[in-house]
Amino acid sequence: MIGERIERARQAAGLSLRALAEQVDLSAMAISKYERNEVTPGSDVMLRLAEAMGVRVEYFFRQDTVELQNVEFRKHAALSKAEERQILADVQDRLERWHDLDDIFPPSAEMKFKLPKGLPQQIGDLGDIEAIAIKLRDHWELGHNPIPDLIDTLEENGIRVIVTPYIGKERFDGLSAKVNDMPVIAIGSEWPGDRQRFTLAHELGHLILHGRLSEELNEEKACDRFAGAFLVPGEVVIEALGSKRKWLEPRELLLLKLEYGLSIGGWTYRARDMGVLDKTTHGKFYGFLRKQGWDKQEPGPAYKHEASRLFEKRIYHALAEDWVGESKAAELLGIPLAELHACRNMECSSDIAH
Ligand SMILES: [Zn+2]
């Protein structure tokens, strides 16, 4: 129904009834009536609403095609309910567009998420997670190299990744959910790339480890261990740092961060987990980082943001093959038709902005 869609678009835009009413020059009561399907807005009101909420009018008429299940937020307690709703509404909108695209251009069988064979049923020790991370890397044919585009890797292996605008600042890292058995991971767009990658790999850890951990193990810690081991396998840690060290240089870790997309902090934990630093030295080294404030804000150049490309790639593929018209393509991309023309002429404003 149109009413629910208006409400969701409003939440996605982070607007209260009153704020929206002011923008479109109506009363909050009138909007509330639209949302409860008591009154259907006329086409000029629909246009004003769409403009104020940053959606296209088609959005209001789209069928609900996507139901998010098992939603788990990775957040700090202070994330407000309104922010949660705003994030969920945006994720839902992007998943609906994905769903529309799947109808036009169905995903291949290889793009279905599958766990590697032979995973242990019961994991009793955090150290066992190292081998599981390697197993998944082998399954996805990643070798031991740095993973340049983690989102691309996840998407090609059947995990739907949504990059949502920076809502709830410092309070929202990401979320995981399911849509028709397909795993979904959403992350905030503005976190540094290394932090986004850790969140993605941590959520991947939940997909692999959930239900396999013995009672003594904490799932969050296990997923952190998985994330580190997946981003930088143990062998690589030892190759990069040496098997035994008495201290580490922050700049050495910065260079490794830029190579592997794992934070400086993350590298110190890998060093400890692989026995390169003993526990006491790791504690001292971490204390040294904390003293400089480098545990909160890492020094040196940032690792590039992760971006999702598969959705856009598949739309242009579908355009080239005439499986989709330009107006539908623009709607799926959420851009004006003129912008789509510019993009087809290789003059996308998003490329110029970067
Ligand atoms: Zn978690």
Residues whose N, C-alpha, C, O or C-beta is under 5 A from the ligand:
A	BS01	ZN	E220 C223
